[in-house]
Amino acid sequence: MVDMDLPITLPVTPMLAKAAKAVPDQGSVEGGWSYEPKWDGFRCIILKDGDEVELSSRGEKPLTRYFPEVVEACREHLPPRCAIDGELVVRGGEPGAQRLYWEALSARIHPAASRVAKLSVETPAEFIGFDQLALGDTSFIDAPFAERRAALVDTLGPLAHSAPLHLTRTTDDPDVARDWFERFEGAGLDGIVAKQLALPYSPGKRVLIKVKHSRTAEAVLIGYRIHKSGNGVGSLLLGLHADDGTLYPVGGISAFTNARRLELIDELEPLVQRDAAGEAITGATDRSRFQSNKDVSFVALRPERVVEVAFDQLEGRRFRHAVTFLRWRPDRDPASCTLDQVDRAPSYDLGEVLAG
């Protein structure tokens, strides 16, 4: 952490959200709600003190070195001393049909400085601000959100369309928020966040409300990874068929109890693919840039078992996040588990979201 002269205690742990099934009504809390789009990127708190800029992540690990273009934009456009909570995103697609581009964003975390510099030009990131924590000598941590939002509007509002630093849209109308929930998904957004107008910023506490998209799909089980403890199944790997019949890996399921992990080893044993010597056939998936030392090997399974999962979005040929196990589907033919059977939101231009 860079030694900065800011009127707040550093490091700052971001305020968090708890899940809800529906957008809350305006009269359900004293003081009312403010609603805003839920951006699906890297949570980031910008800390600036003069020319010193740090991009702090949710885990308090700096993102600064990976996004030099955002650092320069902060130096050029933000007030000399400030702290702003928000999200780093990358957009992709043709103008007029752009959306959040998660794969490009995740690719920005790279150990090589030359690669970081190259990607900062090819897939530049942008910052979406949604909370003001400090400005000059003033701390807004204890201020209600209504006051923090007003300060944020003063900070980021004048930058509209002139810098990759954006002010997120808000509304006090739950019907507008519900409309955003449906339309903005097509631009890659994740749902809606509701904030109580009267509450102070509460680092590390789940006092926000998030309403996320959830869909179901049937996928083919294609392998499993051993749990990091060395005992049982750590995650199940899933696949979906393209139109030409090719089976593509699309993501995985990892939330199992210790007992269930051990049960799955025995349950899946008949499906394990073996070579002529009777040894289990293994493979490896792409290594995550976030966990470069993670074991990515897996045991290959015959693609004969179908599982129903819950997911939020399918981006290209990958589930955007880990999916949730719902149930086995012995009634489903693995060949019927296709990419085109997955429900996708109608396209919506990200530029229209930011323009508001």
N, C-alpha and C positions, 0 to 999 in steps of 0.2 A: 504494500500500500504506500503510495507516494505521500510524503508528509505535506498535508494541505491545511491551510488556514480557512476552515469553514465553520459556521456556527452550529454544526451538528456533530454528534459522536460518530466516528468512523471506526470500522466499516459499518455500513448500513445493511441490515437484513431486510429484504423487500417484504412488504405487506402481502399476504396470501389470500386465497379464495377457497371457499368450500362449495362443493357441487350442489346444485338444485335441479329439479326436473322442469321448472318453468320460470319465466321471468316474473319476479315478484310485483304485486300491485303497489301502486304509489302510496296508498294509505296504510300499508302494513307495518311501517316503522315511524317513530316520531322524527319529524324533520324531513322525511321523504327520501327518495332515491334519485341518484343520477345513473343513467344507463349509457354504456359505451360498447363498441365492438370489441370482441376478444381477439387480439392479434396473436397468431401462432408463429412466434419466432424465438429469439433468445432474449430472456428477461435481462434488462441492463439498466443500471443506474449510472448516469453520467455525473462525474465529479469534476468540477473545473475550478482552478485557482490560478488566475493569470494564464500563462502558457502551459501550465501543467494540466493535463487531461487524463482521467482514468475512466475506462469503461468497465464497471464492476458487474460481475454476473450474479445470478441468484445464489450460487454457491460461494460467493465472495472471492472467486478466482478471476483475475483480470482478463478481459477480452481485448484489451487495448492493442496489443501487438498484431492482432488478426484483422483489425479494421482501421487501417491508417487513414482512409478517406473520411471516415466518420470523425476521427480525432481532429483532422484538419478542419472539417466543417464546424466542429465545436469551437475551435480556436478562433475561427473567422466570424462566426455568427452569434455565438452565445454571449451573455453578459460575463464580465471578468471573473465573478465568483458565483457559482450556483451548483445546485444538485437537482437532477431531474430523473424521475423514475419512468421507465418506458420499455420499449421492445425494439430489438434490432431485427430487420427483415430484409429479404432480397426479393425483388420482383422479376418475373420472367414472362415471356410471351410477346406477341406483336402489340404495338400501340393500339389501344382501343379494345384489347382482349387480354390484358395482363392479369396475373394473379400472383399470390405469394408463391415463391419457389423454394421449398424447403430443402431440396437436395443441393441446390446451389449455396444456400446459407450454411448447411452443415459442412460442405466442402471447404468453406472459408477457414475452418480450424485446421491448420496445416503447420507442421514444424519447420518447413523450409521458408526462409525469409523471401527468397526469390519467387516462390509460389504464392506467398501472401501478397506480394507486390503485384504480380500478374493478375491474380483474381480480383484485387481491389479495383482494377480497371475494367476487367471483363464482366464481373458480376458485382458491381458496387452495392454496398448495403445502405440502408436508410434507417433512421431512428424515428419511432412513433412515440411521442411523449404523452403520458397520461397522469402525471402527478408532479407537483413542484414541492421539493423538500427544503430547499434553501435558496436564498437570493441575497447577495451582498452579505450584510451582517445579520440578516433576518432568518431565523429558523421557522419553518412552517410545520414541523413535526407535530406540534400540539394544536395546530389550527384545524378547524373543521374542513372537510373536503371542499365545501362551497368556496371558502377563502383560498384554499390551495389551487383550485381550478381557476379562479379569477387571476391569480398570479401567473399561472401557466399560460393563460390566454395572452397576457401582456408579454410574456417571454417569447413564445413560439408563434403566436398569431401573425405578427408582422413578417414572418419568414415565408409565408405561404407561396409556394411555387418557385422560391428563389434559393432554396437549400434543401439538402436531403434530411432535414430535421422538421418533422411534421407534428401538428397538434391533432390528437385524436378527436373524433366527433363525439359529442354527448347529446343526450336528450333527457327531458324529465317526463316524457310521454311513454308509458309502457307499450302502447300499441305501435308506436314508431320503432321501439326496441324489438318488438316481435317481428315486425316487417324486416328490420335489419338482419335478424336471426336467420330468416329464410333467404333473403336476397344476397347477403354478403358472403354466404358460404361458397357461392360460385366463384368468388375471387380468392378463395383459400382461407378465409377467416374461420375462426374456431367456435364462435358462438357469441354470447353476450355476457358482460360483467356488470353487476349492479353494486354501486357504492352508496353508503349512507351519507347524505350531505352533511350531517351534524357531527360525524365521528372524526377524531384526529387520525393521523397516520399511525399505524400500529405495527411496527417492525416484527416480522416473524409470526404474526397472529393471523388466523384465517377468519377475517371479519368481512371480507368481500363475498359476494355471491357470483358463481359462474354457472352459466347454463350452456352446455356443450351439445353438439350434434352427436347422435348415436344411431348407427345402422347395424344391420346384421347381414351376414353372408355365409355361404358354405365354401370351405376351402379344403384342399387335399393335404393330408399329413405327409411330409416328405423326409423328415428326419428329426433328430433331437440332439441337444447338447447336454453333456454331463454337467451337473451343478458344480459351482466353484468349490464346494466342500469336498468334491470327489464322490459324493454319494447321491444316487438318484438322478432324475431328469431335471435339468435346470430350465430348459425351454424347449418348446415344440416348434419346429419350423414348418411353414405352410407354403403351398403353391397354388397357382391358378393357371388354367389353360388359356392360351391365345387362340385366335381363330384358326390358325394352322395346326393346332394340337400341341404346340410346344408348351411345356410346363415350366412356368417361371416362378422363382422364389418371391414371395410377396411380404414376408414378415414373420412374426412369431408370437407365441404366448409364453409368459414366464411366471405368472403369479400362481404358485402352487404351495401347499403346505408341505412340511417335511415328510409327513406320512404319505401324501399323495405322490411326491417325487419318487419314493421307493416303490410304490405300487406300479407306477408307470413303466419302470424298467421291466418288470415281469409281464405286464399287460402288452407291451409293444414288442417283446422278444420274438413272437412269430413273424413280425413284419421286417425284421432286420435283414438287410441285404448282405449276402456273404460271398466271398470269393471261392475259387476252386478248393482252397485249403480249409475252408470253413471259417475264415476270419471275417469279422464284421468289416464291411466297406465303409470308409470314412471320407469326408470331404472337408472343405473349409469355405466359409463365406468371406466377403470383404471385411477387412478390419476397420473398426470404427476409429475415426480421428480423435474421438474423445477418450477412448480407452485403447491406446496403441498397444498395450501389453496384454489385452484380453485374449483368452483362448477362443478362437473362432472355429475350431474344429467341430464336426458333428458326425453322428452315426446316421448313415443313410437308411431310409425305410422304403419298402415297396409302396408306391403311391396308391394304396387300396382303401385307406380309411378316410372318411369325410368327417369334418368337424364344423359345427356352426359357431361363429364368433360374432362378437359385437365390436364395432370399430367406429371411428369418427370420420375419417376421410381416406380415400384411395387416391394417391397422387401418382400419375403414370401407372407403373406396374408395382407400386409398393404401398402397403398400408403406412400412413404417415407416422403412426405411433404404435406401440405394442397393443395387441388386441386382447380381448377378454374371452376366455373359454365359456361357452354356453352349454353345449351338449354334443355328444357324438350323434352322427346321422347315418346309421346303417342302412337306411332306406334310400340314400342318395348314391347315384353312380358317380365315381370320381371324374369321369369325362364331362359331366354336367357342370363341374365347378369351373366356370369360365370367367375371364375378366369382364366380359360384356354383361354378365348377370348381376354385377355389382352396381347398386344404385349410386349415381353421382349427381351432385347438385348442378342445376343449369348454370352455364358460364355467366359471370358478371365481372365487369372491368374493375380492376383494383384502383385505377385512376379515378373512377367515380366515387369510390369510398373515400379516397384521400382528398378529393376536391371539396368535400363538405366541410 
